[in-house]
């Protein structure tokens, strides 16, 4: 069995044990064989962990629990379940028989089920299929999302130009209860914001979301598999729903969304055709009363409104909203610098020093920065915006640095520099003078002066002399000068220049006056 990525393993377990959906639904949502999903779930069950606790473990711990070096206990040795979806697809082909499919199954799984049980699994599956392919909906199961093809123009007061506001539409499968939200674009941040608003409008979360193949949701959907946008995948984990994108060129998969979009275009957007708006907030204010009218309109063939159907048959089946609203975050991969900080938009954030030189994942919003190592949260900081500003947590520092930081002051740093050399002292003084707040320069200067332990005082002093000439300031720059011995190249050039300029056979300009 090919091992899934850690994120996908967690998604399988989350959807099975938190969202409580079937292996077949998990298979469609994650593009993973249902037998593989079942296998991971069985492996999890024998760990005796609670699901919430298990999902907080780091990658190494999870792999060790799911794939122990020693053989698994006998209780795990269950027979692999036949892939009924594969059987259904293959049995329709000319000349293919159950006997042939069972033989292929036994070749792959010698300890698998006998032929009669193999068939029984398939027949149970087939009974659940709707031969007419007519869509039937389970209360609280699915929400369909799409953008209206029609946009609403916004006048930019500063330029007089028109901007096209995008109209997000979500529809619940059973009731048809609809939510509409105008945004400035279809970019990921706006797309996710509309989802959060929709969940709050419904006061709950469905088990499965069915988006069209929008780039904000789906990066690719082809024979090779489905690749979700990272932020959209994070949204699904936060609210514990599965993503089941509509199949390409399969309009029946998104019929509900298209019906909702059509209704909204007729009952809301058509009303706006002669109106002028100046921002999206103004559009959303205008949408709200019209949306109430649309949802409260009686459907003749049913005799009830979408609101009635939602309140009576669907609302109570939605999953409870999590305590915290999802916050959109950007993603960046970075290496931990020698000073145990990572750089984000020219600001610096500390991590525990044991992660020195490691690759980490930075997730950041307008207010918060979170740093992860192998899916484990290792640091949290408030977002900084000033260039070269830094956020350093004391516990992230080595003990000697903690002591130095607590006891440090400009005089101690200058004295430390003087002990290394004249140029080192000058370097320290200059950086302290340049710093708006001297204490913010301590971290960098401590890291630079500590390089004497690796390279020696003489070499560090030469490197800092060279750094003064080229105005190099960062730890990374000084380390580069030391590792490449750039100060020696510069010194050689100076020597050569002095030799030629002072040689007795070279006549200066004054000779010809």
Secondary structure, 3 states (H helix, E strand, C coil): CCCCCHHHHHHHHHHHHCCCCCHHHHHHHHCCCHHHHHHHHHHHHCCCCCHHHHHCCCHHHHHHHHCCCCCCCHHHCCCCCCCHHHHHHHHCCCCCCHHHHHHHHHHHCCCCCCHHHHHHHHHHHHHHCCCCCCCCCCCCCEEEEEECCCCEEEECCCCCCEEEEEEEEEEECCCCCEEEEEECCCCHHHHHHHHHHHHHHHCCECCEEEECCCCCCEEEEECCEEEECHHHHHHHHHHCCEECCCCCCCHHHHHHHHHHHHHHHHHCHHHHCCCCECCHHHHHHHHHHHHHHHHHCEECCCCEEHHHHHHHHHHHHCECCCCCCCCCCEEEEEECCCCCEEEECCEEEECCHHHCCCEEEEEECCCEEEEEECCEEEEEEECCCCCCCEECCHHHCCHHHHHHHHHCCHHHHHHHHHHHCHHHHHHHHHHHHHCCCCHHHHHHHHHHHCCHHHHCHHHHHHHHHHHHHHCCCCHHHHHHHHHHCHHHHHHHHHHHHHHHHHCCCCCCHHHHC
